[in-house]
Amino acid sequence: MADKNSETFDKNSDKNDQNVDGNKENTAMLVDEEHWQACRETIRERNRFMFKNSLMSDVHFSVGISDETAERETRNVPAHKYVLAISSPVFFAMFYGRLAETQDTVEIPDSDYECFVEFLRFLYCDEVNFTIDIVMGVNYLAKKYIVPALEKKCIAFIEEAVDASNVFKLLSYARKYKDESVEKICWEFLDSDTVEAVNSEFFCQVDKEVIRELLTRDTLHAKEIELFLAIKKWAETQNLEGNDEASNDELTKESVNEVVNLIRYPLMSQREFAEHVAKSRLLRHEDVINMFLKFNDTLEDNTVLPFSQVPRRGYYRCSLWEHVYDTLDIETWDVDTSRMPNSLTFSSNCNILLCGVGLYGSDNNNDSYMFEVYVTDEDDTVLLQSEGSFSCHSQCFAYDVIFNKPVKVHKNVWYTIMATVDGPRGVYGGQSVAKATGLDLTTDEISCGPVRFLFRDLNVGGRIPNIYNHYSGLLYFLR
């Protein structure tokens, strides 16, 4: 019977969600059933029942509804001062402080209805229903009303949800709300997954200031031709190609030229420039001619190109091995080692973003490999699972596997990478850089750029510790 009553009251509460104007009819409807408190055993259940409920409410909030096609409309949300005041010091001061609010209705001009309702849901129920479109608005309210527990949930959701399809949308929201911490999350993701992000649908809606900041970054992991093609699509989508037919607004053309000049054309090949850039009409005719002169080493010494020639660094690489070995030359192997799980445990002396690993393949251009990679922390919590394939295309043996999302690595914390590579017999790393210098066999230390890594428990299926390994290196960004 209790469950049945609970279901009845929950339905009533759902109906009340659809009409939260705080009228007496709603109140009467909600108290038709006697002893509604008795069928809710916990304070959370009773609070959930009172959420957006005009029963016993002593304050209302007037909140706007998002609608870009009409004037701002508002809806009234009933609430209870006591619940709000015990959750937020700002609400406590507003309702019980020396300058307490005396009006029955409080205007909320800086929030949308959906964001404010989810904010209240957390105050009442310790629950929140996030989406990419509202999480930044909820986070703004959590900061404004000093609710740090909700802030943490917002950031955790953003870190988990950010991907190539929504990173520019999140970045736009972060800039709107002036949230530097979320901006940093977005830029770190863009550094590691640049190409997929600039090819996303939302990229064409990004404003010029974001584009300009993107293209000035030295840490992007992308070729200049890939960036140019994305910018070309961005300009075409906004009808801003820079030619006479695209726009009559000369200021607009000038702003587009400012953006396309941030592409580092000297880093392209002459073929890439000729096939894509020269035909696009996005660059000035004079700059196109000068670029061809540069490609052919005939550009006059006193001619200064308006394009940066500094290579984008992308990620750092920590190489693990001095030598590679063909598995067919290793007599101790009597099984197909390519299918053996292979672990690598490491820590670093500073915070980094692990964006991928290098895996060994073979020097046969016809070979291809399937891989599955897990990253876990000291508590064996899985932080990332990534799977895919790579094909051999050169004699470099090692191939970069970029994760679909970078993993935050905290300094002096041990992490383990577990990889299974399925494919033909290939090469393995051997004779680690650290061992070659006479360091401890059980804990290797390698300095890579500004970061010092410690390694331990190097093994291949537990068989030959510290000698042979799937991994050619770690790929990372600084945080």
N, C-alpha and C positions, 0 to 999 in steps of 0.2 A: 504493500500500500504506500509506503514511504516513497518508493521509486516512482510509482504512478503519480503521486502528488507532485514530486519533484519535476517530473516531465511536464505536468500541467503548468506549474509556475514558470518553468523555463520557457515554455511556449508563450505565456503571457509576457514574459520579459522580452522575448524576441519581438512580439507585436509592439511593445513599448519602444523598442529600438527604432521602429519605423515611424513613430510619432512621439517626438521628445519635446513637445512644446510646453510641457508642464501643466496641462489643463486638469481640472478636477475629474473629468470623465476617466482619464487614465488612472488616476489614483483610486477611484471607486472600483474600476475593473480589477486592479491588482489586489484589493482587499476583500473581494467577493468570497474567496476561500478563507476559512478561519485557520489559525495556527500555521500560517505559511512559514514562520520561523522554525517550527518543530521538524519540518521535513528537510532541513538543511543542517547537517551535523557540524560543519566547521565554519569558522569565521570567514574563510575564503568563499565558501558557497553562499553565505548570507551577504557578503559584500558584493559578490558577483550579481546577486539578485537586485541589489540596490543600484548597481551601475546603470547610468542613464535612466533612472527611475525617479519619477516625480514624487513618489511616496516619501514623505518626511523631508523632502529637499528644502533647503533654506537659501539657496543661491542658484542663479541661472547664468549661463555664459552665452553670449551672442557671438556666433562664429560664422565666418564667411564660407560660402560654397564655391569651390573652384569652377569657374566657367568663363573661359576667355571670350566667348561670343556674346556675353550679356553683362549687364551691370552686376556688381557684386551683390549677391543675395545672402541672407543670413538665416541661420537656424538656431533655435534656443536649445541648450543642453542643460538639463537639471543636474544638480550636484549637491553634495553635503559638506559643509564647511569643515566639520570635524575630520572627515576622512582626508580631505585635501591638506589640512593643517598638520596632521601627524605625518604626512609624507613629504612636505616641502616647507622649508623655512620661509620662503617667499609668501606662500599662502598663509602661513601662520601669522606673519606680520600684516598681511592684507586683511585678514578677518579678525584677528585677536590682538593686534598691536595697538600702539598709541594712536596711530592714524588709520584705524580700521575702516574698511570699506562699508558704507551704510546702505548703498543701493542694492536692490534685489537682483539686478541684472548687471553683469560685468561684460564690457565689450572686449573682444579679443581681435584686434585689427591685424595682427601680424602672423596669423596662422589660418590654414585651411581647416575645414570641418573634419576631414578624414584624419588629418594629423592630430588634431586636438582630441578626438574621440579615442584614438589609440593611446595617446598620452594619459588620458583619464583611466583607460582600461588598466594600465599598469598600476596606477595609484590605488585602484580598487581591488584588483585581482592578482597583481604580480604577473600579469600576462600581457603580451603585446603581439599583434599580427602585423609583421613588417612586409612591405613591398619596396622595391627599388624607388618607386615614385614618392613614397611618404617617409622613408626612414630618415632622410636629412631634416625634414620638417619636425619629426618627433625628436630627433637629436637636438635641434634648436630649442625646443620647448624644455627638454631635460636640462639643458644648460641654463636657460633663462630662469627656471623655477628651482634650480639647484637640486636635481635628483640624480646623483652620480651613478646609482645602480642602473638606471635606465640608460644613461650615457654609455656605460660599459656594454650593455646589450646591443645598443645601436652600432657601436664600433665593431663588436664581434660579428654582427650580421653583415656589415659592410665588407669586412675582411674575408668572410666566407663567400659572399654573394658576388663580389666583383669579378667580372670576366670581360673578355674582349667586346662582347655585344653591349655592355652597359657602362663601361668605365668612363666614357666621355659624358654620358648622362649624369653619372655620379659626380664627375668633376665639375660639371656645370652647376649642379646643386651645391657642391661644396663652396664654389666661388660665390654663389648667390648668398649663402649663409655665412660667408667669411670663416669657414672652418678649415684651418690650416692642417689639422691632423688628418682629416679625410682627404684633403688635397694631396698630402704626402703619400697616402696609401695609393691613390690613383696614379700619381706620377711614377711611383715605384713599379706598379703593375705595367704601365706603359713602357717603361724602360725595357722590361723583359719580354713583352708580347706586343711589340710595336706594330708589326706587319698586320697581324690579324685584327688589331684594334682599329687601325686606320682604314681597313677594308670593311668595317662594320657599317650598318645602315645609319646609325646615329651620327657618325663622323661628319656627314654632309650637313648636319644642323649645327655644328660647332661654330662659335663666333671667332672672329679674326684674332682676337687677343689670345685665345687658347691655342690656335694654330701657330701663332708666332712664338709663343712660349715653348710649344712642342718642338718646333724646328730649330730652336736655338740650343737644345739640349745635346750635349756631347755623349750622353749615356744611352742613346737609343740603339736598340738592336735591330737595325734595318739597313738595307742598301739604299743609296740615294735615288735610284730609279724607282724603287718601290714607294718611297715617300713622294716622289714627283707624280707618279700615276695617281696616288690618292689625292694629292692637292689638285690635280687636274680635274678629277671627278668632283671634288668639293666645289671648285669654281664653276664647272658646268651645271651642277645641280642648282646653284644659286643664280644661274644666268650671269655669271661674272667672269667670262673668259678673257676679258680685256681687249676684245676686238670691237670694231665700230658697230656691229650688228647686235652684240650681246648687251650693251648698256650705253646710254647716252650720258651717264653721270661720270665725268672725268675724275672726280674725287674717288668714286668707287673703283675705277680702273687703277688709279694710283695705289689704293690700298691693296688690291689684288697683286699688283706688281711687287709691292713691299713683301708680301708673303712668299711669292714664288722665288724671289731673290734670296731667300733663306735656304733654299736647296743648295747643296754643295756639289754643283755640277762638275768641277774639276776631279771629283772622285769617281765619276762615271767613266765607262768606256766610251770611245768615240762612236761605236756602233749604237750603244744605248741612247746617246745624245742625239744622233742623227735620226734614228727611227722614231723616237718618242718626243723629245724636247723641241727639236728644230721645227717639226711639223705642227706643233701645238699652237703657235702664235701667242704663247703666254710670255715669252721673253722678248725684249726689244731686239730689233733686227741687228743693231750694232753689237749687242752682247752675244748673239748667236754666231756672228762672224768671228768675233774675238775668241770664242770658245773653240771654233774649228782651227783657228790659227794656233791656239795653245796646244791642241791635240797633235798638231803637226810641227811643233817646236819652232814656229815662225812668228810668234807674237812678240812685238817689240818690247824691249826691256822696260821702257817707261810707261807701258800700258798696265793699269791696275784694274784687275777684275773685281766686280762688286760681290763676289761669292767667296765664302769661307772655303779654305782648302784643308782644314783640320779634320782628320779622320774621326769619326764617332767611335768612341772607345767600346761601347757595348758592355758586355760583361767581362769580368776578370776570369782568368783560367788558372787553376792550380793543377799543374801536371804532377802525376804521382810516380811515374816510372822513368828510368833512364833507358831501358831496353824493352823490346817486345820479342816474343817468342812464338814460333809456330807450334801449335799443340801437337802436330804430328811428330815433332822432334823430341817430345817429352815421353820417355819410356815408362815413367811411373804412372801415366794415365792409361787405364784400361777400360774407361767408360766414356760415353759421349758427354764431355764436360760442358758443352754449350747449354745443356738443360739443367745444370746444377745451380741451385740458389747460391747467391754470392753476396756476402755482406761486407760493409765497410762502416766502421764506427769512427766518428771524428768529433772534435770540438774546435772552436776558434777563440781567439783572444779579443774579438770585438763582434758587435752585432752585424750580421750580413743577411742578405736575401739569397737563398740557394735557388737558382733558377733552372738548373739542369745538371746533367752529368755527361761525361764523355764515355762512350762504350766502344769496346774493340769489336771490329768485324774482321774482314779479310781483304786481301788485295785483288780479289776476283770480282770484276765488274758485274758478273752475273749472280752474285750471292746476295741474298736478302735475309733479314733477321727480324723476328718478332721479339718484343721485350715487354716486361712488366716490372715496374719499379715501385717500391714502397719506401716512405721515409717515416721513421718513428722517433719519439723522444725517449728520455730516460725511463718514463713510466710505461713504455710500450704503447703509447697512444699513437694511432696512425694519423699522421699529419698530412699525408699526400699519397694517393695512388695514381699512377700514370702508366698507360700502356699504349703501344703502337708498333710501328715497324720502321726500319731504315734499310736502304739499299746501298751496296758498295759501289762507289763511282770513281775511286782513285786509289793510289797506293799509299794513302796516309794512314790506313788501318783504323784510325779512331774517328768516331762520328758523334756529333753533339746531339743529345736528346734534351730538348727544352720542355720543361714541365708546363702543364696547362695553367699553373698558377705558382708563383714563387713561394717558397717556404721561409718563414721568419726563423732565423737561427740566432739564438741569444748567446752571448759570450759565456765561455766556461761551462757550457751545458753540453752533455754528450748526446749525439744523434746517430742513428743507424740507418744506412741505406741498404735495402735488400733488393737485388735485381736478379731476374731470371731472363736469360737470353736464349732464344730458341732458333737454331739455324745451323748451317754447315760449320765444320771445324774451322776455326780461324786463328787469330793471334791473341796472346794474353800479355799483360804487363808483367814485368819482372825486374828484380834488382831495383828496389825503390831508391829514389833520390836520397832519402834520409839514410838508408843503410849504406849507400855508397860512400857516405862521409863518416861511417863508423859509429852511428848512433845506436841507441838501444834497439834490439830486435823486436821487443814487444810493444814499444810505443814510439812511433815515428813522428818526427817534427819537421814540418816543411813550411818555409816562409814563401808566400806568394803575394807579391805586391805589398800592400800595407797590412796584410793579414797573416798571422802565424797559426797554422793548423797543427793539431795533434791527432795522430791516428793510432788505433789499437785494434787488436783482434782481427787483423787482416786475414781472411781465409777464403778458401774455395770449397764450399760444402764441408768445411771442417777437416779437409784432407791435407792441404799443403799450406800451413799458415805462413803469412808474411813473404811469400815468394811470387805467387801468380794471382792475377786478379782481372775481373771483367773490366774494371774502371780505368780509363785513361786519365781522368781528372774530374775536378769539380768546377762548375760554372756558377759565378756568384756576382752580386752587386753589393756595394757598400750601402749601409743604412745611415 
